[in-house]
Amino acid sequence: MGRTGSCQCGTIRYEVEGDSLALVFCQCTECQKLSAGIGSYSMVLPREALRIVSGEPRSWERSSETGARNRAWMCPECGNRIFHENPDDPAMIRLKAGTLDDAAALEPDALVWRRSAPAWMQAPEGVARFESQPTPEEFFAAMTLFQGRAQR
């Protein structure tokens, strides 16, 4: 893949190598708060695919509605979130896809927490939809539908 990205102020710059496992748009109330909008767009990646090339992100942690730990890594200057991880499963991360330099070219594979989405938001055709947080098994079973799509 070979993508680059940054925080809003440019203090944190990063590179991503390899293909994402999925592109997910989350519409839970926590993601609505972090984006000050209708949700957050995340690229699911192996941790080793991300390389911070400048700056040193700081972290903040909370528990999710399901009880899972969620650690957010962000710019210490502008506060822009760069990625999230579950400290109990650090091999996988959720890169905040809006921080990529080419974010406009991305299309989601799945929408999660649809029950929290604004009533006016329409889901694109051909995208997996979940009313709440799917289990990893449910999520990756749905992603098999997208195996024929172009690699990201």
VOBA-1610 file (N, C-alpha, C; in pm, whole numbers, padded with zeros to 5 digits, always signed):
BEGIN
Met+00082-00119+00000Met+00000+00000+00000Met+00086+00125+00000Gly+00172+00148+00097Gly+00260+00264+00097Gly+00189+00397+00111Arg+00121+00420+00222Arg+00050+00545+00245Arg+00121+00627+00352Thr+00090+00757+00354Thr+00143+00847+00456Thr+00028+00926+00516Gly+00055+00983+00634Gly-00046+01064+00698Gly+00013+01146+00811Ser-00073+01227+00873Ser-00027+01314+00981Ser-00145+01358+01066Cys-00109+01422+01178Cys-00209+01490+01259Cys-00241+01625+01193Gln-00331+01702+01252Gln-00369+01831+01194Gln-00255+01931+01190Cys-00172+01935+01295Cys-00067+02037+01299Cys+00063+01990+01234Gly+00074+01861+01200Gly+00193+01809+01134Gly+00303+01762+01228Thr+00283+01771+01358Thr+00384+01724+01454Thr+00405+01574+01440Ile+00296+01498+01426Ile+00304+01353+01407Ile+00290+01324+01259Arg+00389+01254+01204Arg+00384+01205+01066Arg+00405+01055+01073Tyr+00342+00983+00984Tyr+00355+00836+00985Tyr+00351+00779+00845Glu+00393+00653+00835Glu+00385+00576+00711Glu+00314+00444+00742Val+00240+00393+00644Val+00171+00265+00655Val+00217+00178+00539Glu+00259+00057+00570Glu+00298-00040+00467Glu+00206-00160+00472Gly+00171-00215+00357Gly+00084-00332+00351Gly-00061-00292+00335Asp-00145-00393+00320Asp-00288-00371+00299Asp-00364-00371+00431Ser-00470-00295+00435Ser-00555-00295+00554Ser-00637-00423+00556Leu-00681-00461+00675Leu-00769-00577+00688Leu-00914-00536+00664Ala-00946-00412+00695Ala-01081-00360+00674Ala-01082-00210+00695Leu-01177-00145+00633Leu-01205-00003+00656Leu-01344+00005+00719Val-01350+00060+00839Val-01472+00058+00918Val-01514+00199+00954Phe-01641+00229+00936Phe-01695+00356+00982Phe-01780+00327+01104Cys-01738+00378+01220Cys-01807+00355+01346Cys-01895+00474+01379Gln-02020+00445+01415Gln-02115+00551+01447Gln-02160+00545+01593Cys-02078+00486+01680Cys-02112+00483+01823Cys-02104+00626+01879Thr-02164+00647+01993Thr-02166+00782+02050Thr-02026+00829+02088Glu-01936+00738+02127Glu-01799+00778+02159Glu-01727+00829+02035Cys-01745+00762+01921Cys-01681+00809+01797Cys-01745+00938+01747Gln-01873+00957+01773Gln-01935+01084+01738Gln-01873+01197+01820Lys-01847+01171+01947Lys-01784+01272+02031Lys-01641+01301+01987Leu-01563+01196+01957Leu-01422+01220+01919Leu-01411+01293+01788Ser-01506+01271+01696Ser-01500+01338+01566Ser-01577+01469+01563Ala-01658+01493+01667Ala-01749+01608+01668Ala-01837+01604+01544Gly-01873+01481+01505Gly-01953+01460+01385Gly-02035+01333+01396Ile-02052+01263+01284Ile-02138+01145+01281Ile-02065+01014+01302Gly-01935+01017+01326Gly-01861+00894+01351Gly-01715+00906+01315Ser-01649+00792+01318Ser-01505+00787+01296Ser-01470+00675+01199Tyr-01380+00704+01108Tyr-01338+00613+01002Tyr-01205+00551+01042Ser-01200+00417+01052Ser-01079+00349+01097Ser-01034+00243+00998Met-00903+00233+00983Met-00841+00131+00900Met-00779+00028+00995Val-00828-00096+00989Val-00777-00202+01075Val-00649-00257+01014Leu-00542-00254+01094Leu-00408-00292+01045Leu-00333-00373+01150Pro-00236-00455+01105Pro-00142-00512+01201Pro-00055-00399+01256Arg-00022-00404+01383Arg+00057-00297+01447Arg+00186-00267+01371Glu+00252-00371+01322Glu+00381-00350+01255Glu+00369-00276+01122Ala+00246-00258+01071Ala+00228-00186+00945Ala+00244-00035+00962Leu+00233+00015+01085Leu+00242+00159+01112Leu+00380+00196+01164Arg+00436+00301+01105Arg+00566+00351+01151Arg+00554+00501+01170Ile+00574+00546+01295Ile+00575+00690+01324Ile+00710+00744+01278Val+00710+00843+01188Val+00835+00897+01134Val+00876+01029+01197Ser+00780+01099+01260Ser+00817+01220+01335Ser+00715+01244+01445Gly+00763+01300+01554Gly+00679+01327+01669Gly+00665+01206+01759Glu+00610+01229+01876Glu+00588+01121+01972Glu+00446+01134+02026Pro+00356+01042+01984Pro+00219+01053+02030Pro+00207+01023+02180Arg+00103+01079+02241Arg+00072+01048+02380Arg-00054+00963+02380Ser-00084+00898+02493Ser-00199+00809+02497Ser-00298+00848+02605Trp-00420+00799+02586Trp-00530+00814+02680Trp-00612+00687+02668Glu-00666+00638+02779Glu-00737+00510+02778Glu-00875+00521+02841Arg-00968+00442+02787Arg-01103+00432+02840Arg-01152+00289+02816Ser-01262+00254+02881Ser-01328+00125+02856Ser-01445+00148+02761Ser-01466+00051+02672Ser-01578+00062+02578Ser-01706+00011+02645Glu-01817+00027+02574Glu-01946-00021+02624Glu-01944-00172+02648Thr-01863-00243+02571Thr-01853-00389+02586Thr-01754-00429+02695Gly-01685-00331+02754Gly-01587-00361+02859Gly-01444-00374+02808Ala-01426-00369+02678Ala-01290-00378+02622Ala-01214-00248+02650Arg-01084-00262+02669Arg-01001-00143+02688Arg-00972-00081+02552Asn-00969+00050+02548Asn-00942+00124+02425Asn-00839+00231+02456Arg-00721+00219+02397Arg-00616+00319+02416Arg-00605+00401+02288Ala-00619+00532+02304Ala-00610+00625+02191Ala-00471+00688+02193Trp-00406+00693+02077Trp-00276+00759+02060Trp-00299+00884+01977Met-00251+00997+02028Met-00281+01126+01966Met-00161+01219+01969Cys-00172+01326+01893Cys-00069+01430+01892Cys-00074+01507+02023Pro+00042+01527+02088Pro+00042+01603+02212Pro+00020+01753+02191Glu+00034+01801+02068Glu+00017+01944+02038Glu-00127+01978+02000Cys-00181+01913+01896Cys-00315+01947+01848Cys-00423+01854+01900Gly-00385+01741+01960Gly-00482+01648+02015Gly-00548+01556+01914Asn-00509+01564+01788Asn-00568+01482+01682Asn-00535+01335+01708Arg-00638+01250+01707Arg-00618+01106+01726Arg-00552+01048+01601Ile-00453+00961+01624Ile-00383+00894+01514Ile-00428+00749+01503Phe-00425+00675+01615Phe-00474+00538+01612Phe-00523+00496+01749His-00600+00387+01750His-00651+00326+01872His-00603+00182+01876Glu-00593+00128+01997Glu-00559-00012+02014Glu-00627-00064+02140Asn-00642-00194+02147Asn-00683-00260+02270Asn-00554-00310+02334Pro-00515-00257+02451Pro-00389-00299+02513Pro-00382-00449+02542Asp-00498-00515+02548Asp-00502-00659+02569Asp-00478-00737+02440Asp-00481-00668+02327Asp-00456-00728+02195Asp-00379-00628+02109Pro-00254-00598+02147Pro-00179-00490+02080Pro-00131-00522+01939Ala-00152-00644+01890Ala-00106-00679+01756Ala-00185-00609+01647Met-00308-00563+01679Met-00394-00498+01581Met-00420-00354+01627Ile-00425-00263+01531Ile-00459-00123+01560Ile-00570-00077+01468Arg-00629+00036+01504Arg-00731+00100+01423Arg-00682+00241+01394Leu-00619+00256+01278Leu-00568+00386+01234Leu-00685+00476+01200Lys-00684+00599+01247Lys-00788+00695+01213Lys-00767+00736+01067Ala-00848+00678+00979Ala-00828+00690+00835Ala-00835+00833+00784Gly-00904+00921+00853Gly-00910+01060+00812Gly-00778+01133+00824Thr-00680+01073+00894Thr-00547+01134+00906Thr-00456+01098+00790Leu-00500+01007+00702Leu-00420+00970+00585Leu-00419+01085+00484Asp-00308+01100+00416Asp-00297+01205+00314Asp-00393+01183+00197Asp-00431+01056+00172Asp-00522+01024+00061Asp-00656+00969+00110Ala-00706+01017+00223Ala-00828+00965+00284Ala-00950+00972+00194Ala-00958+01070+00108Ala-01077+01087+00023Ala-01096+00971-00074Ala-00990+00895-00101Ala-00999+00784-00196Ala-01052+00656-00134Leu-01072+00654-00003Leu-01112+00531+00066Leu-01263+00512+00068Glu-01305+00384+00066Glu-01447+00348+00078Glu-01460+00245+00189Pro-01565+00256+00273Pro-01577+00164+00385Pro-01616+00022+00343Asp-01571-00074+00423Asp-01614-00214+00409Asp-01732-00240+00502Ala-01736-00168+00615Ala-01839-00194+00715Ala-01877-00068+00790Leu-02003-00065+00835Leu-02054+00039+00923Leu-02093-00031+01053Val-02042+00018+01166Val-02077-00041+01294Val-02149+00062+01381Trp-02227+00013+01474Trp-02309+00097+01563Trp-02408+00180+01484Arg-02475+00117+01387Arg-02576+00186+01306Arg-02691+00238+01391Arg-02719+00172+01504Arg-02831+00217+01587Arg-02807+00355+01647Ser-02681+00401+01646Ser-02649+00534+01697Ser-02635+00637+01586Ala-02648+00594+01462Ala-02631+00685+01348Ala-02748+00781+01336Pro-02722+00901+01283Pro-02833+00993+01257Pro-02933+00928+01160Ala-03061+00953+01180Ala-03165+00892+01097Ala-03150+00927+00950Trp-03092+01043+00920Trp-03080+01088+00781Trp-02963+01022+00707Met-02873+00955+00778Met-02755+00898+00711Met-02790+00765+00645Gln-02767+00758+00516Gln-02792+00637+00439Gln-02663+00558+00423Ala-02671+00427+00444Ala-02555+00340+00427Ala-02533+00310+00279Pro-02408+00315+00234Pro-02380+00281+00094Pro-02416+00135+00064Glu-02452+00107-00060Glu-02481-00030-00102Glu-02354-00114-00095Gly-02369-00241-00065Gly-02258-00334-00066Gly-02164-00325+00053Val-02206-00258+00158Val-02123-00241+00277Val-02187-00320+00391Ala-02107-00398+00463Ala-02158-00472+00578Ala-02208-00373+00682Arg-02319-00409+00748Arg-02380-00319+00847Arg-02404-00396+00977Phe-02372-00332+01088Phe-02394-00390+01220Phe-02463-00287+01308Glu-02567-00326+01378Glu-02642-00235+01463Glu-02563-00195+01588Ser-02470-00281+01633Ser-02385-00250+01748Ser-02245-00304+01719Gln-02171-00336+01822Gln-02034-00385+01804Gln-02038-00535+01772Pro-01996-00575+01653Pro-01995-00718+01622Pro-01883-00788+01697Thr-01899-00918+01718Thr-01787-00996+01771Thr-01682-01005+01661Pro-01556-01032+01695Pro-01456-01049+01589Pro-01497-01154+01486Glu-01561-01261+01531Glu-01604-01367+01438Glu-01710-01316+01342Glu-01808-01242+01394Glu-01913-01185+01307Glu-01853-01086+01208Phe-01764-01004+01258Phe-01704-00902+01173Phe-01624-00964+01059Phe-01532-01055+01091Phe-01447-01112+00986Phe-01523-01207+00895Ala-01632-01267+00942Ala-01718-01346+00853Ala-01781-01255+00748Ala-01826-01137+00791Ala-01884-01041+00696Ala-01778-00991+00599Met-01655-00977+00644Met-01548-00925+00559Met-01512-01022+00448Thr-01544-01152+00463Thr-01516-01247+00355Thr-01594-01211+00230Leu-01703-01135+00247Leu-01781-01089+00131Leu-01700-00994+00043Phe-01597-00934+00103Phe-01521-00832+00032Phe-01386-00883-00019Gln-01364-01014-00013Gln-01233-01067-00054Gln-01203-01036-00201Gly-01303-01019-00282Gly-01279-00990-00422Gly-01253-00842-00451Arg-01268-00755-00352Arg-01247-00612-00375Arg-01097-00584-00391Ala-01068-00474-00454Ala-00929-00433-00473Ala-00862-00411-00337Gln-00736-00447-00328Gln-00659-00427-00205Gln-00642-00278-00181Arg-00638-00241-00056Arg-00629-00100-00019Arg-00490-00066+00016
//
